[in-house]
Amino acid sequence: MNITQLGEEYLQEAERLRRRIDELRVLLKSSRGKEHLQLERQINAYYKMAEDCYNTGTYLKFYYTEGYLSVSKNYRI
């Protein structure tokens, strides 16, 4: 495995996390009380994990692209 492939794996994991967030948001609409708070916390944690995976994956995937790091900005989900 090379650095570009590793970056792609991080990006795939970010996408899996975004899909899971979408599933949890559906459940959040019908939840109440403690369950609602737990789902909100879980969703917030997944957002952060997805953001980290996306940023790491993008960094690795384009590591050897000349000039990329000097002009790139972190992506916020």
Backbone as XML, in Angstrom:
<?xml version="1.0"?>
<chain id="A" units="angstrom">
  <residue number="1" name="MET">
    <atom name="N" x="0.853" y="-1.173" z="0.000"/>
    <atom name="CA" x="0.000" y="0.000" z="0.000"/>
    <atom name="C" x="0.901" y="1.238" z="0.000"/>
  </residue>
  <residue number="2" name="ASN">
    <atom name="N" x="0.541" y="2.200" z="-0.828"/>
    <atom name="CA" x="1.306" y="3.446" z="-0.846"/>
    <atom name="C" x="0.493" y="4.561" z="-0.177"/>
  </residue>
  <residue number="3" name="ILE">
    <atom name="N" x="1.090" y="5.718" z="-0.085"/>
    <atom name="CA" x="0.475" y="6.846" z="0.638"/>
    <atom name="C" x="-0.833" y="7.305" z="-0.021"/>
  </residue>
  <residue number="4" name="THR">
    <atom name="N" x="-0.903" y="7.240" z="-1.340"/>
    <atom name="CA" x="-2.128" y="7.630" z="-2.050"/>
    <atom name="C" x="-3.260" y="6.656" z="-1.748"/>
  </residue>
  <residue number="5" name="GLN">
    <atom name="N" x="-2.950" y="5.378" z="-1.709"/>
    <atom name="CA" x="-3.969" y="4.371" z="-1.386"/>
    <atom name="C" x="-4.452" y="4.525" z="0.059"/>
  </residue>
  <residue number="6" name="LEU">
    <atom name="N" x="-3.523" y="4.823" z="0.947"/>
    <atom name="CA" x="-3.905" y="5.050" z="2.339"/>
    <atom name="C" x="-4.835" y="6.259" z="2.443"/>
  </residue>
  <residue number="7" name="GLY">
    <atom name="N" x="-4.513" y="7.310" z="1.704"/>
    <atom name="CA" x="-5.383" y="8.479" z="1.671"/>
    <atom name="C" x="-6.776" y="8.131" z="1.180"/>
  </residue>
  <residue number="8" name="GLU">
    <atom name="N" x="-6.849" y="7.284" z="0.162"/>
    <atom name="CA" x="-8.156" y="6.865" z="-0.368"/>
    <atom name="C" x="-8.951" y="6.085" z="0.674"/>
  </residue>
  <residue number="9" name="GLU">
    <atom name="N" x="-8.276" y="5.273" z="1.470"/>
    <atom name="CA" x="-8.971" y="4.543" z="2.535"/>
    <atom name="C" x="-9.549" y="5.497" z="3.581"/>
  </residue>
  <residue number="10" name="TYR">
    <atom name="N" x="-8.798" y="6.517" z="3.913"/>
    <atom name="CA" x="-9.318" y="7.528" z="4.841"/>
    <atom name="C" x="-10.547" y="8.216" z="4.257"/>
  </residue>
  <residue number="11" name="LEU">
    <atom name="N" x="-10.519" y="8.527" z="2.980"/>
    <atom name="CA" x="-11.666" y="9.179" z="2.342"/>
    <atom name="C" x="-12.879" y="8.258" z="2.313"/>
  </residue>
  <residue number="12" name="GLN">
    <atom name="N" x="-12.652" y="6.975" z="2.092"/>
    <atom name="CA" x="-13.760" y="6.015" z="2.113"/>
    <atom name="C" x="-14.363" y="5.913" z="3.511"/>
  </residue>
  <residue number="13" name="GLU">
    <atom name="N" x="-13.511" y="5.941" z="4.518"/>
    <atom name="CA" x="-14.017" y="5.900" z="5.896"/>
    <atom name="C" x="-14.811" y="7.165" z="6.217"/>
  </residue>
  <residue number="14" name="ALA">
    <atom name="N" x="-14.374" y="8.311" z="5.729"/>
    <atom name="CA" x="-15.133" y="9.550" z="5.926"/>
    <atom name="C" x="-16.522" y="9.419" z="5.310"/>
  </residue>
  <residue number="15" name="GLU">
    <atom name="N" x="-16.610" y="8.809" z="4.155"/>
    <atom name="CA" x="-17.909" y="8.614" z="3.496"/>
    <atom name="C" x="-18.786" y="7.648" z="4.294"/>
  </residue>
  <residue number="16" name="ARG">
    <atom name="N" x="-18.195" y="6.577" z="4.821"/>
    <atom name="CA" x="-18.973" y="5.640" z="5.655"/>
    <atom name="C" x="-19.514" y="6.351" z="6.887"/>
  </residue>
  <residue number="17" name="LEU">
    <atom name="N" x="-18.707" y="7.195" z="7.487"/>
    <atom name="CA" x="-19.164" y="7.946" z="8.663"/>
    <atom name="C" x="-20.286" y="8.911" z="8.300"/>
  </residue>
  <residue number="18" name="ARG">
    <atom name="N" x="-20.189" y="9.566" z="7.157"/>
    <atom name="CA" x="-21.264" y="10.478" z="6.729"/>
    <atom name="C" x="-22.574" y="9.717" z="6.508"/>
  </residue>
  <residue number="19" name="ARG">
    <atom name="N" x="-22.478" y="8.520" z="5.944"/>
    <atom name="CA" x="-23.702" y="7.711" z="5.765"/>
    <atom name="C" x="-24.295" y="7.327" z="7.119"/>
  </residue>
  <residue number="20" name="ARG">
    <atom name="N" x="-23.439" y="6.984" z="8.078"/>
    <atom name="CA" x="-23.919" y="6.630" z="9.413"/>
    <atom name="C" x="-24.568" y="7.842" z="10.086"/>
  </residue>
  <residue number="21" name="ILE">
    <atom name="N" x="-23.996" y="9.005" z="9.889"/>
    <atom name="CA" x="-24.585" y="10.241" z="10.432"/>
    <atom name="C" x="-25.993" y="10.427" z="9.866"/>
  </residue>
  <residue number="22" name="ASP">
    <atom name="N" x="-26.157" y="10.210" z="8.577"/>
    <atom name="CA" x="-27.482" y="10.342" z="7.957"/>
    <atom name="C" x="-28.479" y="9.377" z="8.581"/>
  </residue>
  <residue number="23" name="GLU">
    <atom name="N" x="-28.041" y="8.134" z="8.843"/>
    <atom name="CA" x="-28.922" y="7.147" z="9.484"/>
    <atom name="C" x="-29.323" y="7.603" z="10.887"/>
  </residue>
  <residue number="24" name="LEU">
    <atom name="N" x="-28.354" y="8.100" z="11.631"/>
    <atom name="CA" x="-28.640" y="8.534" z="13.002"/>
    <atom name="C" x="-29.534" y="9.768" z="13.041"/>
  </residue>
  <residue number="25" name="ARG">
    <atom name="N" x="-29.399" y="10.639" z="12.053"/>
    <atom name="CA" x="-30.250" y="11.843" z="12.019"/>
    <atom name="C" x="-31.718" y="11.463" z="11.810"/>
  </residue>
  <residue number="26" name="VAL">
    <atom name="N" x="-31.972" y="10.397" z="11.076"/>
    <atom name="CA" x="-33.351" y="9.914" z="10.911"/>
    <atom name="C" x="-33.889" y="9.456" z="12.268"/>
  </residue>
  <residue number="27" name="LEU">
    <atom name="N" x="-33.070" y="8.697" z="13.001"/>
    <atom name="CA" x="-33.483" y="8.234" z="14.330"/>
    <atom name="C" x="-33.666" y="9.403" z="15.299"/>
  </residue>
  <residue number="28" name="LEU">
    <atom name="N" x="-32.854" y="10.416" z="15.151"/>
    <atom name="CA" x="-32.910" y="11.571" z="16.041"/>
    <atom name="C" x="-34.272" y="12.263" z="15.986"/>
  </residue>
  <residue number="29" name="LYS">
    <atom name="N" x="-34.871" y="12.288" z="14.821"/>
    <atom name="CA" x="-36.169" y="12.961" z="14.652"/>
    <atom name="C" x="-37.267" y="12.360" z="15.521"/>
  </residue>
  <residue number="30" name="SER">
    <atom name="N" x="-37.181" y="11.061" z="15.774"/>
    <atom name="CA" x="-38.241" y="10.405" z="16.545"/>
    <atom name="C" x="-37.824" y="10.074" z="17.979"/>
  </residue>
  <residue number="31" name="SER">
    <atom name="N" x="-36.647" y="10.503" z="18.388"/>
    <atom name="CA" x="-36.163" y="10.176" z="19.732"/>
    <atom name="C" x="-36.530" y="11.273" z="20.725"/>
  </residue>
  <residue number="32" name="ARG">
    <atom name="N" x="-36.527" y="10.892" z="21.980"/>
    <atom name="CA" x="-36.844" y="11.819" z="23.066"/>
    <atom name="C" x="-35.930" y="11.536" z="24.253"/>
  </residue>
  <residue number="33" name="GLY">
    <atom name="N" x="-35.799" y="12.523" z="25.118"/>
    <atom name="CA" x="-35.109" y="12.348" z="26.391"/>
    <atom name="C" x="-33.649" y="11.956" z="26.262"/>
  </residue>
  <residue number="34" name="LYS">
    <atom name="N" x="-33.263" y="10.975" z="27.092"/>
    <atom name="CA" x="-31.873" y="10.524" z="27.120"/>
    <atom name="C" x="-31.416" y="9.986" z="25.770"/>
  </residue>
  <residue number="35" name="GLU">
    <atom name="N" x="-32.289" y="9.252" z="25.114"/>
    <atom name="CA" x="-31.935" y="8.692" z="23.807"/>
    <atom name="C" x="-31.590" y="9.813" z="22.818"/>
  </residue>
  <residue number="36" name="HIS">
    <atom name="N" x="-32.357" y="10.890" z="22.855"/>
    <atom name="CA" x="-32.123" y="12.025" z="21.969"/>
    <atom name="C" x="-30.744" y="12.645" z="22.240"/>
  </residue>
  <residue number="37" name="LEU">
    <atom name="N" x="-30.434" y="12.846" z="23.517"/>
    <atom name="CA" x="-29.137" y="13.417" z="23.884"/>
    <atom name="C" x="-27.985" y="12.508" z="23.481"/>
  </residue>
  <residue number="38" name="GLN">
    <atom name="N" x="-28.159" y="11.197" z="23.668"/>
    <atom name="CA" x="-27.115" y="10.247" z="23.290"/>
    <atom name="C" x="-26.887" y="10.253" z="21.781"/>
  </residue>
  <residue number="39" name="LEU">
    <atom name="N" x="-27.965" y="10.321" z="21.031"/>
    <atom name="CA" x="-27.832" y="10.369" z="19.574"/>
    <atom name="C" x="-27.142" y="11.658" z="19.124"/>
  </residue>
  <residue number="40" name="GLU">
    <atom name="N" x="-27.490" y="12.772" z="19.751"/>
    <atom name="CA" x="-26.829" y="14.030" z="19.409"/>
    <atom name="C" x="-25.329" y="13.957" z="19.670"/>
  </residue>
  <residue number="41" name="ARG">
    <atom name="N" x="-24.950" y="13.387" z="20.814"/>
    <atom name="CA" x="-23.522" y="13.253" z="21.138"/>
    <atom name="C" x="-22.813" y="12.340" z="20.148"/>
  </residue>
  <residue number="42" name="GLN">
    <atom name="N" x="-23.476" y="11.244" z="19.810"/>
    <atom name="CA" x="-22.883" y="10.306" z="18.860"/>
    <atom name="C" x="-22.717" y="10.947" z="17.478"/>
  </residue>
  <residue number="43" name="ILE">
    <atom name="N" x="-23.720" y="11.672" z="17.045"/>
    <atom name="CA" x="-23.653" y="12.359" z="15.747"/>
    <atom name="C" x="-22.525" y="13.377" z="15.751"/>
  </residue>
  <residue number="44" name="ASN">
    <atom name="N" x="-22.409" y="14.152" z="16.816"/>
    <atom name="CA" x="-21.341" y="15.149" z="16.900"/>
    <atom name="C" x="-19.958" y="14.498" z="16.866"/>
  </residue>
  <residue number="45" name="ALA">
    <atom name="N" x="-19.809" y="13.372" z="17.557"/>
    <atom name="CA" x="-18.531" y="12.654" z="17.530"/>
    <atom name="C" x="-18.233" y="12.143" z="16.119"/>
  </residue>
  <residue number="46" name="TYR">
    <atom name="N" x="-19.255" y="11.619" z="15.442"/>
    <atom name="CA" x="-19.056" y="11.118" z="14.080"/>
    <atom name="C" x="-18.716" y="12.242" z="13.104"/>
  </residue>
  <residue number="47" name="TYR">
    <atom name="N" x="-19.296" y="13.420" z="13.304"/>
    <atom name="CA" x="-18.947" y="14.567" z="12.460"/>
    <atom name="C" x="-17.452" y="14.870" z="12.576"/>
  </residue>
  <residue number="48" name="LYS">
    <atom name="N" x="-16.960" y="14.904" z="13.808"/>
    <atom name="CA" x="-15.545" y="15.199" z="14.032"/>
    <atom name="C" x="-14.672" y="14.100" z="13.420"/>
  </residue>
  <residue number="49" name="MET">
    <atom name="N" x="-15.051" y="12.853" z="13.607"/>
    <atom name="CA" x="-14.273" y="11.753" z="13.041"/>
    <atom name="C" x="-14.272" y="11.810" z="11.513"/>
  </residue>
  <residue number="50" name="ALA">
    <atom name="N" x="-15.418" y="12.117" z="10.922"/>
    <atom name="CA" x="-15.511" y="12.215" z="9.464"/>
    <atom name="C" x="-14.646" y="13.358" z="8.955"/>
  </residue>
  <residue number="51" name="GLU">
    <atom name="N" x="-14.666" y="14.473" z="9.650"/>
    <atom name="CA" x="-13.841" y="15.613" z="9.261"/>
    <atom name="C" x="-12.358" y="15.250" z="9.323"/>
  </residue>
  <residue number="52" name="ASP">
    <atom name="N" x="-11.952" y="14.602" z="10.407"/>
    <atom name="CA" x="-10.552" y="14.197" z="10.547"/>
    <atom name="C" x="-10.138" y="13.212" z="9.455"/>
  </residue>
  <residue number="53" name="CYS">
    <atom name="N" x="-11.000" y="12.252" z="9.171"/>
    <atom name="CA" x="-10.706" y="11.278" z="8.113"/>
    <atom name="C" x="-10.595" y="11.961" z="6.755"/>
  </residue>
  <residue number="54" name="TYR">
    <atom name="N" x="-11.513" y="12.875" z="6.482"/>
    <atom name="CA" x="-11.486" y="13.576" z="5.195"/>
    <atom name="C" x="-10.200" y="14.399" z="5.060"/>
  </residue>
  <residue number="55" name="ASN">
    <atom name="N" x="-9.872" y="15.160" z="6.091"/>
    <atom name="CA" x="-8.683" y="16.005" z="6.024"/>
    <atom name="C" x="-7.409" y="15.177" z="5.907"/>
  </residue>
  <residue number="56" name="THR">
    <atom name="N" x="-7.307" y="14.092" z="6.666"/>
    <atom name="CA" x="-6.134" y="13.227" z="6.594"/>
    <atom name="C" x="-6.058" y="12.554" z="5.226"/>
  </residue>
  <residue number="57" name="GLY">
    <atom name="N" x="-7.189" y="12.052" z="4.757"/>
    <atom name="CA" x="-7.217" y="11.389" z="3.452"/>
    <atom name="C" x="-6.831" y="12.311" z="2.319"/>
  </residue>
  <residue number="58" name="THR">
    <atom name="N" x="-7.333" y="13.521" z="2.348"/>
    <atom name="CA" x="-7.001" y="14.498" z="1.307"/>
    <atom name="C" x="-5.516" y="14.847" z="1.367"/>
  </residue>
  <residue number="59" name="TYR">
    <atom name="N" x="-5.012" y="15.051" z="2.567"/>
    <atom name="CA" x="-3.603" y="15.360" z="2.742"/>
    <atom name="C" x="-2.729" y="14.248" z="2.162"/>
  </residue>
  <residue number="60" name="LEU">
    <atom name="N" x="-3.052" y="13.002" z="2.518"/>
    <atom name="CA" x="-2.243" y="11.873" z="2.046"/>
    <atom name="C" x="-2.383" y="11.651" z="0.543"/>
  </residue>
  <residue number="61" name="LYS">
    <atom name="N" x="-3.602" y="11.734" z="0.064"/>
    <atom name="CA" x="-3.847" y="11.464" z="-1.352"/>
    <atom name="C" x="-3.108" y="12.445" z="-2.261"/>
  </residue>
  <residue number="62" name="PHE">
    <atom name="N" x="-3.001" y="13.677" z="-1.821"/>
    <atom name="CA" x="-2.372" y="14.713" z="-2.643"/>
    <atom name="C" x="-1.005" y="15.141" z="-2.107"/>
  </residue>
  <residue number="63" name="TYR">
    <atom name="N" x="-0.408" y="14.309" z="-1.272"/>
    <atom name="CA" x="0.863" y="14.634" z="-0.640"/>
    <atom name="C" x="1.951" y="14.990" z="-1.655"/>
  </residue>
  <residue number="64" name="TYR">
    <atom name="N" x="1.977" y="14.269" z="-2.760"/>
    <atom name="CA" x="3.025" y="14.494" z="-3.753"/>
    <atom name="C" x="2.638" y="15.491" z="-4.849"/>
  </residue>
  <residue number="65" name="THR">
    <atom name="N" x="1.453" y="16.067" z="-4.759"/>
    <atom name="CA" x="1.025" y="17.049" z="-5.744"/>
    <atom name="C" x="1.710" y="18.378" z="-5.455"/>
  </residue>
  <residue number="66" name="GLU">
    <atom name="N" x="2.482" y="18.848" z="-6.382"/>
    <atom name="CA" x="3.248" y="20.077" z="-6.190"/>
    <atom name="C" x="2.320" y="21.263" z="-5.949"/>
  </residue>
  <residue number="67" name="GLY">
    <atom name="N" x="2.622" y="22.016" z="-4.900"/>
    <atom name="CA" x="1.858" y="23.218" z="-4.595"/>
    <atom name="C" x="0.549" y="22.968" z="-3.871"/>
  </residue>
  <residue number="68" name="TYR">
    <atom name="N" x="0.137" y="21.726" z="-3.750"/>
    <atom name="CA" x="-1.162" y="21.446" z="-3.125"/>
    <atom name="C" x="-1.209" y="21.924" z="-1.680"/>
  </residue>
  <residue number="69" name="LEU">
    <atom name="N" x="-0.199" y="21.592" z="-0.908"/>
    <atom name="CA" x="-0.233" y="21.903" z="0.516"/>
    <atom name="C" x="-0.168" y="23.393" z="0.793"/>
  </residue>
  <residue number="70" name="SER">
    <atom name="N" x="0.422" y="24.149" z="-0.098"/>
    <atom name="CA" x="0.537" y="25.579" z="0.157"/>
    <atom name="C" x="-0.757" y="26.332" z="-0.123"/>
  </residue>
  <residue number="71" name="VAL">
    <atom name="N" x="-1.673" y="25.754" z="-0.899"/>
    <atom name="CA" x="-2.914" y="26.456" z="-1.227"/>
    <atom name="C" x="-4.159" y="25.757" z="-0.693"/>
  </residue>
  <residue number="72" name="SER">
    <atom name="N" x="-4.018" y="24.567" z="-0.141"/>
    <atom name="CA" x="-5.202" y="23.813" z="0.289"/>
    <atom name="C" x="-5.744" y="24.346" z="1.602"/>
  </residue>
  <residue number="73" name="LYS">
    <atom name="N" x="-7.044" y="24.163" z="1.786"/>
    <atom name="CA" x="-7.712" y="24.502" z="3.039"/>
    <atom name="C" x="-8.391" y="23.242" z="3.534"/>
  </residue>
  <residue number="74" name="ASN">
    <atom name="N" x="-8.474" y="23.107" z="4.846"/>
    <atom name="CA" x="-9.180" y="21.956" z="5.398"/>
    <atom name="C" x="-10.662" y="22.069" z="5.070"/>
  </residue>
  <residue number="75" name="TYR">
    <atom name="N" x="-11.243" y="20.950" z="4.748"/>
    <atom name="CA" x="-12.652" y="20.881" z="4.407"/>
    <atom name="C" x="-13.466" y="20.655" z="5.653"/>
  </residue>
  <residue number="76" name="ARG">
    <atom name="N" x="-14.524" y="21.406" z="5.827"/>
    <atom name="CA" x="-15.417" y="21.227" z="6.972"/>
    <atom name="C" x="-16.675" y="20.536" z="6.492"/>
  </residue>
  <residue number="77" name="ILE">
    <atom name="N" x="-17.067" y="19.521" z="7.190"/>
    <atom name="CA" x="-18.269" y="18.770" z="6.822"/>
    <atom name="C" x="-19.473" y="19.456" z="7.427"/>
  </residue>
</chain>
